[in-house]
Amino acid sequence: MSKNYAVKGKAKIGLYWEKFEKNVTADNKDRAVEKALSTIGGNHAVKRKQIVITSAEEVKVGGE
């Protein structure tokens, strides 16, 4: 069953480190982090070594 996760971190976009929070749906925490890395890297042409994940927490939605 898929769960919602809030993945937070920072990425070096251009000359500066920009903070981000990405909400993703995944089976577990590791896959949520992987999905966030893939999305940030793909959308902003940033390599994985230029992305630092600071937290990944499950988010409860609605009446769950």
Secondary structure, DSSP 8 states (H G I E B T S, - for coil): --EEEEEEEEEEETTEEEEEEEEEEESSHHHHHHHHHHHHHHHHT--GGGEEEEEEEEE--TT-
